[in-house]
Amino acid sequence: MEQSDKTRPAFGDGEFDEEAVLKQLVEGYAALAKEIHKVVVGQDDVIESVLCCLLAGGHCLVQGVPGLAKTLLVTSLSQVLRMTFNRIQFTPDLMPSDITGTDIIQQNPKTGQPCYHFVRGPIFANVVLADEINRTPPKTQAALLQAMQEKQVTTSGTTYVLPEPFFVLATQNPIEQEGTYNLPEAALDRFMFMTHINYPPLDDECDIVKRTTTGKGSGIQAVLDAEQMILFQNIVRMAPVADSVIKYAVYLARATRPEDSMATEMVRQYFKWGAGPRAGQFMTLGAKARALIHGRVTAGYDDVRAICKLVLRHRVTVNFNAEADGMAVDTVLDDLIAHVHPPK
């Protein structure tokens, strides 16, 4: 849905040339996707969702069975960005201080007296890979909450600001339950998107085997730096969006709540809890990012529909009926998208 040029607000207060800014963002996204595809075969939807999330300033949770290039995707993303990158391998014995950092006692070189010195943990990076995040206990998972929401870390009464931009991309394996800890709802809500990596098609799988058994290098190159990424994230924030599109995102979020009058029959039957207001915020931001990378200044209803499940699937809780009937969350959300219509 596009607004007319007369009624559509411009970026900021005339600070940007719309056409030049839009062209720069589209070219930047295309360059990122092209470099990542040198290493990752196929998975176009997954790559688009991860990059949309990054451009919108959110965090992404990637779920898939082992061997589907979840970790490769993130490490490739770190290589195409001229930004600091750290990988945290989550294990059952990982402690919160192993992520955020800790105070150690050192001798002051001037006074000779002992003093505390904060050693920064791996969370202090632009891009952080939280690998197999569901393999560590909740107290360690909770160490990410303040960092992901406020982009800062507090320890021993002192607050340290994280570098900008800051992006957490976490992976988890859905099929191994032994020795794993499901992320609590408060932690899941910090992730803007949850995307699934599925098995590749036959041709893509043959291409993967061919590429990885020939010994040839990928030749991946860095194409964007931190300053450019911050600019793109600001562009997404300032991009105009119609009130009707915002209202449609809110409609979809409210329709996931079983007690709400907008809830569908399947939602009332299979959902225990629905999504909160943050879902509408993230659907709006995600729709704006998706519109911009496709060369459109204003997001429309189709953009909201395209990212709806990415935002909602980890913010709803199914009840016993869903488990008994083998009803998947995505099936209920597909029905919701089909029955919840945009405002007239």
BALOBA-1460 file (C-alpha; in Angstrom, 3 decimals):
// residues 344
<rec num="1" residu="m" x="0.000" y="0.000" z="0.000"/>
<rec num="2" residu="e" x="1.596" y="3.241" z="-1.132"/>
<rec num="3" residu="q" x="0.759" y="6.756" z="-0.054"/>
<rec num="4" residu="s" x="0.695" y="9.602" z="-2.552"/>
<rec num="5" residu="d" x="3.747" y="11.860" z="-2.795"/>
<rec num="6" residu="k" x="1.728" y="14.747" z="-1.390"/>
<rec num="7" residu="t" x="0.687" y="12.936" z="1.808"/>
<rec num="8" residu="r" x="3.640" y="10.608" z="2.318"/>
<rec num="9" residu="p" x="6.135" y="11.916" z="4.909"/>
<rec num="10" residu="a" x="9.763" y="12.171" z="3.868"/>
<rec num="11" residu="f" x="12.824" y="10.768" z="5.601"/>
<rec num="12" residu="g" x="13.532" y="12.902" z="8.653"/>
<rec num="13" residu="d" x="13.061" y="16.632" z="8.105"/>
<rec num="14" residu="g" x="14.421" y="16.954" z="4.608"/>
<rec num="15" residu="e" x="17.823" y="15.786" z="5.793"/>
<rec num="16" residu="f" x="18.114" y="13.004" z="3.212"/>
<rec num="17" residu="d" x="17.636" y="12.702" z="-0.519"/>
<rec num="18" residu="e" x="15.104" y="9.839" z="-0.655"/>
<rec num="19" residu="e" x="16.253" y="8.419" z="-3.976"/>
<rec num="20" residu="a" x="19.954" y="8.513" z="-3.078"/>
<rec num="21" residu="v" x="19.384" y="7.002" z="0.364"/>
<rec num="22" residu="l" x="17.127" y="4.270" z="-0.995"/>
<rec num="23" residu="k" x="19.607" y="3.411" z="-3.748"/>
<rec num="24" residu="q" x="22.457" y="3.202" z="-1.241"/>
<rec num="25" residu="l" x="20.516" y="0.851" z="1.035"/>
<rec num="26" residu="v" x="19.352" y="-1.410" z="-1.811"/>
<rec num="27" residu="e" x="22.895" y="-1.658" z="-3.172"/>
<rec num="28" residu="g" x="24.289" y="-2.326" z="0.290"/>
<rec num="29" residu="y" x="21.800" y="-5.132" z="0.888"/>
<rec num="30" residu="a" x="22.480" y="-6.652" z="-2.535"/>
<rec num="31" residu="a" x="26.227" y="-6.602" z="-1.853"/>
<rec num="32" residu="l" x="25.746" y="-8.334" z="1.506"/>
<rec num="33" residu="a" x="23.506" y="-11.031" z="0.048"/>
<rec num="34" residu="k" x="25.862" y="-11.620" z="-2.885"/>
<rec num="35" residu="e" x="28.890" y="-12.166" z="-0.652"/>
<rec num="36" residu="i" x="27.015" y="-14.467" z="1.745"/>
<rec num="37" residu="h" x="25.811" y="-16.571" z="-1.208"/>
<rec num="38" residu="k" x="29.441" y="-17.268" z="-2.074"/>
<rec num="39" residu="v" x="29.479" y="-19.517" z="0.993"/>
<rec num="40" residu="v" x="25.849" y="-20.339" z="1.790"/>
<rec num="41" residu="v" x="23.995" y="-22.148" z="-0.996"/>
<rec num="42" residu="g" x="20.305" y="-21.293" z="-1.369"/>
<rec num="43" residu="q" x="18.375" y="-20.373" z="1.816"/>
<rec num="44" residu="d" x="17.289" y="-17.079" z="0.218"/>
<rec num="45" residu="d" x="14.414" y="-16.533" z="2.641"/>
<rec num="46" residu="v" x="16.613" y="-17.169" z="5.672"/>
<rec num="47" residu="i" x="19.335" y="-14.799" z="4.451"/>
<rec num="48" residu="e" x="16.739" y="-12.111" z="3.696"/>
<rec num="49" residu="s" x="15.146" y="-12.456" z="7.138"/>
<rec num="50" residu="v" x="18.505" y="-12.282" z="8.950"/>
<rec num="51" residu="l" x="19.614" y="-9.214" z="6.981"/>
<rec num="52" residu="c" x="16.211" y="-7.534" z="7.436"/>
<rec num="53" residu="c" x="16.526" y="-8.108" z="11.174"/>
<rec num="54" residu="l" x="20.031" y="-6.632" z="11.177"/>
<rec num="55" residu="l" x="18.934" y="-3.565" z="9.198"/>
<rec num="56" residu="a" x="15.994" y="-3.054" z="11.558"/>
<rec num="57" residu="g" x="18.314" y="-3.125" z="14.575"/>
<rec num="58" residu="g" x="16.870" y="-6.311" z="16.079"/>
<rec num="59" residu="h" x="18.201" y="-9.717" z="17.101"/>
<rec num="60" residu="c" x="17.515" y="-13.019" z="15.347"/>
<rec num="61" residu="l" x="17.022" y="-16.600" z="16.532"/>
<rec num="62" residu="v" x="17.823" y="-19.268" z="13.926"/>
<rec num="63" residu="q" x="16.447" y="-22.766" z="14.442"/>
<rec num="64" residu="g" x="17.299" y="-25.885" z="12.472"/>
<rec num="65" residu="v" x="18.678" y="-29.397" z="12.700"/>
<rec num="66" residu="p" x="22.476" y="-29.898" z="12.697"/>
<rec num="67" residu="g" x="24.401" y="-29.486" z="9.468"/>
<rec num="68" residu="l" x="22.184" y="-26.876" z="7.772"/>
<rec num="69" residu="a" x="24.748" y="-24.049" z="7.905"/>
<rec num="70" residu="k" x="23.309" y="-22.086" z="10.826"/>
<rec num="71" residu="t" x="26.737" y="-21.266" z="12.229"/>
<rec num="72" residu="l" x="28.217" y="-20.846" z="8.732"/>
<rec num="73" residu="l" x="25.576" y="-18.225" z="7.926"/>
<rec num="74" residu="v" x="26.494" y="-16.131" z="10.959"/>
<rec num="75" residu="t" x="30.243" y="-16.415" z="10.522"/>
<rec num="76" residu="s" x="29.827" y="-15.485" z="6.848"/>
<rec num="77" residu="l" x="27.804" y="-12.447" z="7.908"/>
<rec num="78" residu="s" x="30.617" y="-11.403" z="10.220"/>
<rec num="79" residu="q" x="33.098" y="-11.654" z="7.331"/>
<rec num="80" residu="v" x="31.104" y="-9.410" z="4.993"/>
<rec num="81" residu="l" x="30.809" y="-6.726" z="7.682"/>
<rec num="82" residu="r" x="33.823" y="-4.699" z="8.791"/>
<rec num="83" residu="m" x="32.757" y="-5.039" z="12.413"/>
<rec num="84" residu="t" x="33.954" y="-6.870" z="15.479"/>
<rec num="85" residu="f" x="32.640" y="-10.415" z="15.859"/>
<rec num="86" residu="n" x="32.651" y="-12.900" z="18.748"/>
<rec num="87" residu="r" x="31.285" y="-16.411" z="18.972"/>
<rec num="88" residu="i" x="29.986" y="-17.783" z="22.275"/>
<rec num="89" residu="q" x="29.586" y="-21.541" z="22.406"/>
<rec num="90" residu="f" x="26.875" y="-22.128" z="24.998"/>
<rec num="91" residu="t" x="27.464" y="-25.153" z="27.241"/>
<rec num="92" residu="p" x="25.866" y="-26.376" z="30.500"/>
<rec num="93" residu="d" x="28.817" y="-25.130" z="32.548"/>
<rec num="94" residu="l" x="28.924" y="-21.629" z="31.040"/>
<rec num="95" residu="m" x="28.569" y="-18.837" z="33.629"/>
<rec num="96" residu="p" x="27.057" y="-15.351" z="33.152"/>
<rec num="97" residu="s" x="30.442" y="-13.721" z="33.753"/>
<rec num="98" residu="d" x="31.862" y="-15.788" z="30.888"/>
<rec num="99" residu="i" x="29.593" y="-13.731" z="28.622"/>
<rec num="100" residu="t" x="29.509" y="-10.270" z="30.170"/>
<rec num="101" residu="g" x="32.991" y="-10.146" z="31.701"/>
<rec num="102" residu="t" x="34.275" y="-9.975" z="35.255"/>
<rec num="103" residu="d" x="36.263" y="-7.818" z="37.680"/>
<rec num="104" residu="i" x="39.777" y="-8.987" z="38.491"/>
<rec num="105" residu="i" x="42.202" y="-7.636" z="41.101"/>
<rec num="106" residu="q" x="45.274" y="-5.920" z="39.720"/>
<rec num="107" residu="q" x="48.015" y="-3.759" z="41.171"/>
<rec num="108" residu="n" x="47.715" y="-0.079" z="40.378"/>
<rec num="109" residu="p" x="51.001" y="0.802" z="38.598"/>
<rec num="110" residu="k" x="50.986" y="4.335" z="40.087"/>
<rec num="111" residu="t" x="50.075" y="3.680" z="43.716"/>
<rec num="112" residu="g" x="51.046" y="0.040" z="44.024"/>
<rec num="113" residu="q" x="47.693" y="-0.629" z="45.712"/>
<rec num="114" residu="p" x="45.347" y="-3.449" z="44.585"/>
<rec num="115" residu="c" x="42.372" y="-2.345" z="42.494"/>
<rec num="116" residu="y" x="39.596" y="-3.885" z="40.460"/>
<rec num="117" residu="h" x="39.841" y="-3.997" z="36.675"/>
<rec num="118" residu="f" x="36.920" y="-5.034" z="34.482"/>
<rec num="119" residu="v" x="37.821" y="-7.558" z="31.777"/>
<rec num="120" residu="r" x="35.236" y="-7.365" z="29.027"/>
<rec num="121" residu="g" x="33.544" y="-10.564" z="27.915"/>
<rec num="122" residu="p" x="32.709" y="-11.681" z="24.362"/>
<rec num="123" residu="i" x="29.384" y="-9.804" z="24.469"/>
<rec num="124" residu="f" x="31.371" y="-6.624" z="23.702"/>
<rec num="125" residu="a" x="31.285" y="-6.939" z="19.911"/>
<rec num="126" residu="n" x="29.171" y="-5.638" z="17.045"/>
<rec num="127" residu="v" x="28.030" y="-9.107" z="15.968"/>
<rec num="128" residu="v" x="27.671" y="-11.874" z="18.566"/>
<rec num="129" residu="l" x="26.945" y="-15.492" z="17.661"/>
<rec num="130" residu="a" x="25.206" y="-17.253" z="20.563"/>
<rec num="131" residu="d" x="25.719" y="-20.790" z="19.317"/>
<rec num="132" residu="e" x="23.307" y="-23.437" z="20.659"/>
<rec num="133" residu="i" x="21.834" y="-20.999" z="23.147"/>
<rec num="134" residu="n" x="19.439" y="-23.627" z="24.518"/>
<rec num="135" residu="r" x="22.338" y="-25.715" z="25.879"/>
<rec num="136" residu="t" x="23.050" y="-23.423" z="28.821"/>
<rec num="137" residu="p" x="21.034" y="-22.901" z="32.050"/>
<rec num="138" residu="p" x="18.541" y="-20.010" z="32.384"/>
<rec num="139" residu="k" x="20.808" y="-17.918" z="34.640"/>
<rec num="140" residu="t" x="23.396" y="-17.783" z="31.842"/>
<rec num="141" residu="q" x="20.756" y="-17.168" z="29.178"/>
<rec num="142" residu="a" x="19.536" y="-14.257" z="31.315"/>
<rec num="143" residu="a" x="22.944" y="-12.601" z="30.989"/>
<rec num="144" residu="l" x="21.900" y="-11.624" z="27.468"/>
<rec num="145" residu="l" x="18.662" y="-9.884" z="28.475"/>
<rec num="146" residu="q" x="20.031" y="-6.478" z="29.450"/>
<rec num="147" residu="a" x="22.551" y="-6.533" z="26.615"/>
<rec num="148" residu="m" x="19.910" y="-7.269" z="23.976"/>
<rec num="149" residu="q" x="17.335" y="-4.800" z="25.257"/>
<rec num="150" residu="e" x="19.331" y="-1.854" z="26.669"/>
<rec num="151" residu="k" x="22.586" y="-2.556" z="24.772"/>
<rec num="152" residu="q" x="24.605" y="-2.252" z="27.942"/>
<rec num="153" residu="v" x="26.032" y="-4.481" z="30.664"/>
<rec num="154" residu="t" x="25.961" y="-3.806" z="34.418"/>
<rec num="155" residu="t" x="28.387" y="-5.553" z="36.740"/>
<rec num="156" residu="s" x="29.479" y="-4.660" z="40.286"/>
<rec num="157" residu="g" x="27.299" y="-1.541" z="40.109"/>
<rec num="158" residu="t" x="28.994" y="-0.165" z="36.991"/>
<rec num="159" residu="t" x="27.274" y="0.028" z="33.609"/>
<rec num="160" residu="y" x="29.246" y="-0.465" z="30.401"/>
<rec num="161" residu="v" x="27.803" y="0.513" z="27.019"/>
<rec num="162" residu="l" x="28.054" y="-2.021" z="24.196"/>
<rec num="163" residu="p" x="29.436" y="-1.002" z="20.794"/>
<rec num="164" residu="e" x="27.087" y="0.191" z="18.061"/>
<rec num="165" residu="p" x="25.646" y="-1.463" z="16.093"/>
<rec num="166" residu="f" x="24.958" y="-4.486" z="18.288"/>
<rec num="167" residu="f" x="23.424" y="-7.636" z="16.834"/>
<rec num="168" residu="v" x="22.875" y="-11.027" z="18.496"/>
<rec num="169" residu="l" x="22.217" y="-14.003" z="16.268"/>
<rec num="170" residu="a" x="21.466" y="-17.129" z="18.264"/>
<rec num="171" residu="t" x="21.123" y="-20.694" z="17.023"/>
<rec num="172" residu="q" x="19.325" y="-23.617" z="18.576"/>
<rec num="173" residu="n" x="18.713" y="-27.261" z="17.704"/>
<rec num="174" residu="p" x="15.017" y="-28.236" z="17.953"/>
<rec num="175" residu="i" x="15.394" y="-32.033" z="17.915"/>
<rec num="176" residu="e" x="17.787" y="-32.733" z="20.799"/>
<rec num="177" residu="q" x="16.044" y="-32.177" z="24.133"/>
<rec num="178" residu="e" x="18.440" y="-33.995" z="26.476"/>
<rec num="179" residu="g" x="20.727" y="-31.535" z="28.238"/>
<rec num="180" residu="t" x="18.953" y="-28.495" z="26.811"/>
<rec num="181" residu="y" x="17.065" y="-25.631" z="28.440"/>
<rec num="182" residu="n" x="14.209" y="-23.950" z="26.605"/>
<rec num="183" residu="l" x="14.553" y="-20.201" z="26.447"/>
<rec num="184" residu="p" x="12.135" y="-18.442" z="28.828"/>
<rec num="185" residu="e" x="9.470" y="-16.208" z="27.307"/>
<rec num="186" residu="a" x="11.215" y="-13.037" z="28.485"/>
<rec num="187" residu="a" x="14.348" y="-14.044" z="26.574"/>
<rec num="188" residu="l" x="12.447" y="-15.118" z="23.457"/>
<rec num="189" residu="d" x="10.649" y="-11.769" z="23.383"/>
<rec num="190" residu="r" x="13.993" y="-9.980" z="22.959"/>
<rec num="191" residu="f" x="14.491" y="-11.638" z="19.582"/>
<rec num="192" residu="m" x="12.879" y="-9.721" z="16.756"/>
<rec num="193" residu="f" x="12.730" y="-12.697" z="14.362"/>
<rec num="194" residu="m" x="12.759" y="-16.452" z="14.701"/>
<rec num="195" residu="t" x="13.612" y="-18.095" z="11.403"/>
<rec num="196" residu="h" x="13.725" y="-21.780" z="10.488"/>
<rec num="197" residu="i" x="16.390" y="-23.348" z="8.272"/>
<rec num="198" residu="n" x="15.016" y="-26.344" z="6.392"/>
<rec num="199" residu="y" x="16.696" y="-29.059" z="4.346"/>
<rec num="200" residu="p" x="17.926" y="-27.744" z="0.970"/>
<rec num="201" residu="p" x="16.414" y="-28.815" z="-2.373"/>
<rec num="202" residu="l" x="18.183" y="-31.526" z="-4.376"/>
<rec num="203" residu="d" x="20.063" y="-29.185" z="-6.723"/>
<rec num="204" residu="d" x="21.220" y="-26.965" z="-3.854"/>
<rec num="205" residu="e" x="22.406" y="-29.968" z="-1.868"/>
<rec num="206" residu="c" x="24.426" y="-31.222" z="-4.847"/>
<rec num="207" residu="d" x="25.941" y="-27.736" z="-5.185"/>
<rec num="208" residu="i" x="26.836" y="-27.722" z="-1.452"/>
<rec num="209" residu="v" x="28.662" y="-31.039" z="-1.757"/>
<rec num="210" residu="k" x="30.465" y="-29.887" z="-4.899"/>
<rec num="211" residu="r" x="31.606" y="-26.586" z="-3.380"/>
<rec num="212" residu="t" x="32.828" y="-28.100" z="-0.131"/>
<rec num="213" residu="t" x="34.796" y="-30.979" z="-1.658"/>
<rec num="214" residu="t" x="36.812" y="-29.175" z="-4.337"/>
<rec num="215" residu="g" x="39.180" y="-27.264" z="-2.067"/>
<rec num="216" residu="k" x="38.425" y="-23.915" z="-3.690"/>
<rec num="217" residu="g" x="38.215" y="-20.801" z="-1.516"/>
<rec num="218" residu="s" x="35.057" y="-18.728" z="-1.288"/>
<rec num="219" residu="g" x="36.771" y="-15.362" z="-1.791"/>
<rec num="220" residu="i" x="34.282" y="-13.622" z="0.497"/>
<rec num="221" residu="q" x="34.939" y="-9.908" z="1.024"/>
<rec num="222" residu="a" x="33.813" y="-7.271" z="3.539"/>
<rec num="223" residu="v" x="31.452" y="-4.783" z="1.929"/>
<rec num="224" residu="l" x="29.932" y="-2.705" z="4.775"/>
<rec num="225" residu="d" x="31.343" y="-1.118" z="7.915"/>
<rec num="226" residu="a" x="29.757" y="-0.157" z="11.241"/>
<rec num="227" residu="e" x="29.131" y="3.455" z="10.208"/>
<rec num="228" residu="q" x="27.210" y="2.404" z="7.103"/>
<rec num="229" residu="m" x="25.170" y="-0.123" z="9.060"/>
<rec num="230" residu="i" x="24.202" y="2.494" z="11.650"/>
<rec num="231" residu="l" x="23.116" y="4.782" z="8.794"/>
<rec num="232" residu="f" x="20.965" y="2.024" z="7.281"/>
<rec num="233" residu="q" x="19.376" y="1.264" z="10.651"/>
<rec num="234" residu="n" x="18.514" y="4.953" z="11.054"/>
<rec num="235" residu="i" x="17.014" y="4.956" z="7.558"/>
<rec num="236" residu="v" x="14.738" y="2.052" z="8.486"/>
<rec num="237" residu="r" x="13.623" y="3.874" z="11.632"/>
<rec num="238" residu="m" x="12.856" y="7.085" z="9.729"/>
<rec num="239" residu="a" x="11.119" y="5.423" z="6.789"/>
<rec num="240" residu="p" x="7.472" y="6.502" z="6.543"/>
<rec num="241" residu="v" x="4.672" y="4.031" z="7.149"/>
<rec num="242" residu="a" x="0.925" y="4.482" z="6.789"/>
<rec num="243" residu="d" x="-1.261" y="4.334" z="9.897"/>
<rec num="244" residu="s" x="-3.315" y="1.593" z="8.247"/>
<rec num="245" residu="v" x="-0.207" y="-0.600" z="7.924"/>
<rec num="246" residu="i" x="0.607" y="-0.076" z="11.603"/>
<rec num="247" residu="k" x="-2.970" y="-0.916" z="12.501"/>
<rec num="248" residu="y" x="-2.796" y="-4.110" z="10.424"/>
<rec num="249" residu="a" x="0.314" y="-5.211" z="12.336"/>
<rec num="250" residu="v" x="-1.524" y="-4.549" z="15.611"/>
<rec num="251" residu="y" x="-4.542" y="-6.516" z="14.333"/>
<rec num="252" residu="l" x="-2.338" y="-9.546" z="13.677"/>
<rec num="253" residu="a" x="-0.684" y="-9.317" z="17.101"/>
<rec num="254" residu="r" x="-4.000" y="-8.983" z="18.924"/>
<rec num="255" residu="a" x="-5.485" y="-11.879" z="16.945"/>
<rec num="256" residu="t" x="-2.976" y="-14.241" z="18.620"/>
<rec num="257" residu="r" x="-4.545" y="-13.631" z="22.039"/>
<rec num="258" residu="p" x="-7.257" y="-16.247" z="22.719"/>
<rec num="259" residu="e" x="-9.319" y="-13.913" z="24.916"/>
<rec num="260" residu="d" x="-9.322" y="-11.052" z="22.379"/>
<rec num="261" residu="s" x="-12.373" y="-10.456" z="20.194"/>
<rec num="262" residu="m" x="-10.142" y="-10.443" z="17.099"/>
<rec num="263" residu="a" x="-8.801" y="-13.971" z="17.775"/>
<rec num="264" residu="t" x="-9.551" y="-16.624" z="15.161"/>
<rec num="265" residu="e" x="-11.219" y="-19.941" z="15.944"/>
<rec num="266" residu="m" x="-7.929" y="-21.830" z="15.671"/>
<rec num="267" residu="v" x="-6.227" y="-19.372" z="18.008"/>
<rec num="268" residu="r" x="-8.942" y="-19.849" z="20.637"/>
<rec num="269" residu="q" x="-8.661" y="-23.601" z="20.262"/>
<rec num="270" residu="y" x="-4.874" y="-24.021" z="20.241"/>
<rec num="271" residu="f" x="-3.167" y="-20.977" z="21.813"/>
<rec num="272" residu="k" x="-2.709" y="-20.477" z="25.540"/>
<rec num="273" residu="w" x="-0.995" y="-17.081" z="25.384"/>
<rec num="274" residu="g" x="-0.669" y="-14.575" z="22.585"/>
<rec num="275" residu="a" x="1.908" y="-11.983" z="21.571"/>
<rec num="276" residu="g" x="2.388" y="-8.676" z="23.385"/>
<rec num="277" residu="p" x="2.708" y="-5.125" z="22.004"/>
<rec num="278" residu="r" x="6.351" y="-5.696" z="21.049"/>
<rec num="279" residu="a" x="5.098" y="-7.954" z="18.241"/>
<rec num="280" residu="g" x="3.353" y="-5.019" z="16.559"/>
<rec num="281" residu="q" x="6.485" y="-2.897" z="16.916"/>
<rec num="282" residu="f" x="8.707" y="-5.537" z="15.353"/>
<rec num="283" residu="m" x="6.258" y="-6.315" z="12.544"/>
<rec num="284" residu="t" x="6.209" y="-2.630" z="11.620"/>
<rec num="285" residu="l" x="10.002" y="-2.303" z="11.731"/>
<rec num="286" residu="g" x="10.490" y="-5.559" z="9.848"/>
<rec num="287" residu="a" x="7.991" y="-4.534" z="7.181"/>
<rec num="288" residu="k" x="9.795" y="-1.221" z="6.693"/>
<rec num="289" residu="a" x="13.162" y="-2.964" z="6.351"/>
<rec num="290" residu="r" x="11.754" y="-5.458" z="3.850"/>
<rec num="291" residu="a" x="10.173" y="-2.714" z="1.771"/>
<rec num="292" residu="l" x="13.399" y="-0.709" z="1.660"/>
<rec num="293" residu="i" x="15.627" y="-3.593" z="0.547"/>
<rec num="294" residu="h" x="13.161" y="-4.222" z="-2.278"/>
<rec num="295" residu="g" x="13.415" y="-0.601" z="-3.387"/>
<rec num="296" residu="r" x="10.166" y="0.722" z="-1.918"/>
<rec num="297" residu="v" x="10.084" y="3.713" z="0.437"/>
<rec num="298" residu="t" x="6.804" y="2.796" z="2.140"/>
<rec num="299" residu="a" x="5.900" y="-0.598" z="3.603"/>
<rec num="300" residu="g" x="2.617" y="-2.209" z="2.625"/>
<rec num="301" residu="y" x="0.343" y="-4.987" z="3.820"/>
<rec num="302" residu="d" x="2.294" y="-7.631" z="1.889"/>
<rec num="303" residu="d" x="5.456" y="-6.701" z="3.781"/>
<rec num="304" residu="v" x="3.660" y="-7.209" z="7.092"/>
<rec num="305" residu="r" x="2.333" y="-10.586" z="5.958"/>
<rec num="306" residu="a" x="5.791" y="-11.664" z="4.770"/>
<rec num="307" residu="i" x="7.442" y="-11.172" z="8.153"/>
<rec num="308" residu="c" x="4.408" y="-11.942" z="10.336"/>
<rec num="309" residu="k" x="5.382" y="-15.513" z="11.254"/>
<rec num="310" residu="l" x="9.005" y="-14.522" z="11.843"/>
<rec num="311" residu="v" x="7.823" y="-12.163" z="14.573"/>
<rec num="312" residu="l" x="4.956" y="-14.169" z="16.052"/>
<rec num="313" residu="r" x="6.002" y="-17.834" z="16.087"/>
<rec num="314" residu="h" x="8.169" y="-17.524" z="19.221"/>
<rec num="315" residu="r" x="5.830" y="-15.139" z="21.050"/>
<rec num="316" residu="v" x="2.841" y="-17.464" z="21.344"/>
<rec num="317" residu="t" x="2.309" y="-20.451" z="23.620"/>
<rec num="318" residu="v" x="0.283" y="-23.473" z="22.559"/>
<rec num="319" residu="n" x="-2.042" y="-25.362" z="24.903"/>
<rec num="320" residu="f" x="-2.623" y="-29.057" z="25.461"/>
<rec num="321" residu="n" x="-5.086" y="-29.272" z="22.570"/>
<rec num="322" residu="a" x="-2.367" y="-28.278" z="20.106"/>
<rec num="323" residu="e" x="0.026" y="-30.875" z="21.495"/>
<rec num="324" residu="a" x="-2.647" y="-33.579" z="21.446"/>
<rec num="325" residu="d" x="-3.696" y="-32.786" z="17.873"/>
<rec num="326" residu="g" x="-0.117" y="-32.322" z="16.660"/>
<rec num="327" residu="m" x="-0.961" y="-28.778" z="15.581"/>
<rec num="328" residu="a" x="2.100" y="-26.713" z="14.633"/>
<rec num="329" residu="v" x="2.326" y="-23.027" z="15.539"/>
<rec num="330" residu="d" x="2.958" y="-22.048" z="11.902"/>
<rec num="331" residu="t" x="-0.257" y="-23.786" z="10.809"/>
<rec num="332" residu="v" x="-2.299" y="-21.692" z="13.237"/>
<rec num="333" residu="l" x="-0.468" y="-18.544" z="12.124"/>
<rec num="334" residu="d" x="-1.140" y="-19.324" z="8.452"/>
<rec num="335" residu="d" x="-4.838" y="-19.564" z="9.290"/>
<rec num="336" residu="l" x="-4.598" y="-16.301" z="11.247"/>
<rec num="337" residu="i" x="-3.014" y="-14.466" z="8.311"/>
<rec num="338" residu="a" x="-5.744" y="-15.784" z="6.012"/>
<rec num="339" residu="h" x="-8.590" y="-14.619" z="8.260"/>
<rec num="340" residu="v" x="-7.324" y="-11.323" z="9.685"/>
<rec num="341" residu="h" x="-7.841" y="-8.646" z="7.047"/>
<rec num="342" residu="p" x="-6.298" y="-5.169" z="6.820"/>
<rec num="343" residu="p" x="-8.361" y="-2.211" z="8.023"/>
<rec num="344" residu="k" x="-10.680" y="-0.691" z="5.450"/>
